[in-house]
Amino acid sequence: MTSERFNRRPLFHLFPILLIAGCSLFEQGPAPISWAEEDLSGMVLYTYAHSTDELVVVDLVSGEILKTLTGFERIQSIQTNVSGSRLYVSMTKTDSDTGPGVIYEVNTQTWERREIYGKSAHLLTNRNGGVFFITKQSDPVTGFAVPDRMFGKIDPSDGEVTELDSIQVTHSISIHPTKPLVYAIDGTSGTYEYDYELHRIRYLSEKELSKGTLPLWWMGGKAARRDLREVYRTDPRDYQYGTHSGYITVISPSQNNKTIGKIQTFIDGNPSPTDDMYLTPLERYGIVNADRRAYFIIDLKERKVIHTHQFVKDGSRTLSMERIHLAARPIGL
């Protein structure tokens, strides 16, 4: 009888407990990131100025110039494989970024180079170690860039080039850090997601775009963790107005693209513009170029710059940091 009467009692008295428990569950944010210590002595920076013929290899920790490579004509972009044994350099043979060009593969043990693709292209990589390209050519009559562009991949073990699909790209293009996805704008139907393994395109709806479901690392983000727990947006100089804040913004996509941190990037007490950014293999540190004349090493856990190396003498820049690429140190350097 006692048990029967208990079972028949209304459960309203339990609702506050359930609601409180439910709220605590929903209010829990993502689990803390497990930060690991990381040795940076095995890493280098490749640095160059866009459309010049010189590549410089710099020791990341000391800033020492280890090697200078020349004879590339007009460099457009570079990538390396995970081990650093291969360097890929895209360049054009004319002043136009979309003019005739080639991709070279460089063996970083012998520094011998060979042509592996006979078109001008922009090189991309993901956090899985893949190396990809998207062609950029101009119409020989009008001189305007051709929107139909070939997307392909480079085998990082032997340099074999595979053309995958022709896709329309009229504006920015970016690759997902871990999934076989590329995001681009075609200028006609809008923004789309291209799966290069399934060879399939899916256009993103206005609802998706308005809710911010498009990965933020594509919309201004310069670097992202593999798990997309944090996205880092640098602050390039606005050359029209000359403005920049001197801060890198840390954003959490899982928290509705909420800003969860700021990292100050000042040189000699003044805010410095920042542009390229790479995460180290264990994602403890971020490497960022600064004002085309320096680079920062940033402790992402502590949210602060721990090292600044400037290439300046008597007020003049001695080495261009316009573009940088973080890579494993080649054997012999």
Secondary structure, 3 states (H helix, E strand, C coil): CHHHHHHHCCCHHHHHHHHHHHHHHHHCCCCCCCCCCCCCCCEEEEEECCCCCCEEEEECCCCCEEEEECCCCEEEEEEECCCCCEEEEEEECCCCCCCCEEEEEEECCCCCEEEEECCCEEEEECCCCCEEEEECCECCCCCCECCEEEEEEECCCCCCEEEEEEEECCCCEEECCCCCEEEEECCCCCEEEEECCCCEEEECCHHHHHCCCCCCCCCCCCEECCCCCCEEECCCCECCCCECCCEEEEEEHHHCCEEEEEEECEECCEECCEEEEEECCCCCEEEEEECCCEEEEEECCCCEEEEEEECEECCEECCCCCEEEEEECCCCC
